[in-house]
Amino acid sequence: MERLAEVLSETAGRLQDNYPYFHPLYAGQMLKPPHPVARLAYALAMWINPNNHALDGGRATSAMEKEAVAEIAAMFGWRQFLGHLCGGGTMANLEALWVAGQLHPGKKILASEQAHYTHRRISSVLQLDFEAVPSDSRGRMDANALEKRLARGDVGTVVVTMGTTATGSVDPLAAILGLREKYEFRLHADSAYGGYFTLAENLAPDTKQAFAKIGEADSIVIDPHKHGLQPYGCGCVLFRDPGVGRLYKHDSPYTYFSSAELHLGEISLECSRPGAAAAALWATQKLLPLVRGGEFARGLESGRRAALSLHKKLCGDEQFLAAFEPELDIVIFVPRAASVSEASEHSRRIFDAAARSNLHLALAELPVVFWDGDKNTMKRDRETITCLRSVLMKPEHLEWVGRIWEVLTLAAEETRSRRLTSA
Ligand SMILES: Cc1ncc(COP(=O)(O)O)c(C=O)c1O
């Protein structure tokens, strides 16, 4: 016991070396603390440590996984579907593209320039050709460029991003569905980050229209470990046609013996998976059902309101240049400067100064066209700019926008006066 206490103290000590992710002044990367009910249910189930591969390894938690996944599918209007939990967004997208590649062998996978970087890499793992489609000045897939590319006739699958990682931009799903009528391709929705915004009622009309159509995709990825209040290790992939289950068919002589009922391992690429993740998700959705107007949905709406509020403050301030209005809960901005290089350098300084005052933002390297507008008088000496990025994904961020703004403007002023002193 003494040794155990020593090791645990040492572990706790090591864990000090982290940013305060739980705190509203942590507004950098896409990190949201798991809900207490998820932590407790996870710990409870982990004591048993069930394995959701086969039913005899995790009977109760396999049933919980099926129920929780059905609730997620229902959010997109799907009653008949095939789906399961997995390690995260990358694994879920891998499964979706693995299925897509089998249904359209030898054909290309397309995703926008702003899609998650893993789509290109997943395609290379699956030995499928990948091509990026240009994005517009708001970070969304350019539907005209897509149509030109589709006209060449060798595209099997289009990945639509419902909330890009960098800016929370939502691809124009309605227009892309229109193109599917004409060019017949498979449509995969990567809504790893944005999917839960289907429940939010305060989106801009075009964003709302895109989310309303997500159920028309052939497959959907959503990450409960991003906006779904779960600990890491919880992604989800859904297929509209349950028939794709045949593509998973394999024999495992040592596992599927306890019943003729479906074992989740029979429809999943991963073998062992944590039953505890299913228990945590199931409990969270019991407490906070996935319904419009519910507490969970209101949390997402708060994040979007926080992002709009920060964007408005940035637009009204001479020190900053905001990019386009946020579609979800991510805001990007730069300090005003004479040139793109200078603004990039100042972004880094403000990032450091804010961190010294415990406001943790993120930096991103993004196309300068995101700042196209009358107010942008910067000399364009580079095509990309280092900007400040803030993900306001905790419901508490709404109450903290005032404080975030105070620290941010002080950090910008401090950086500017240092610059003037050293000049
Ligand atoms: C849109 C999108 N897709 C996929 C991923 C990858 O998900 P994960 O990190 O869970 O593997 C992310 C991660 O941020 C994402 O934002």
The ligand as an ORCA input file, in Angstrom:
! r2SCAN-3c Opt
* xyz 0 1
  C     -13.765     17.034    -38.530
  C     -12.862     16.037    -37.844
  N     -12.720     14.813    -38.341
  C     -11.916     13.888    -37.766
  C     -11.192     14.193    -36.634
  C     -10.294     13.162    -36.012
  O     -10.881     12.705    -34.831
  P     -10.053     11.983    -33.673
  O      -9.084     12.997    -33.181
  O     -11.092     11.600    -32.682
  O      -9.371     10.802    -34.279
  C     -11.294     15.477    -36.077
  C     -10.507     15.852    -34.898
  O     -10.464     16.971    -34.470
  C     -12.158     16.425    -36.696
  O     -12.304     17.663    -36.201
*
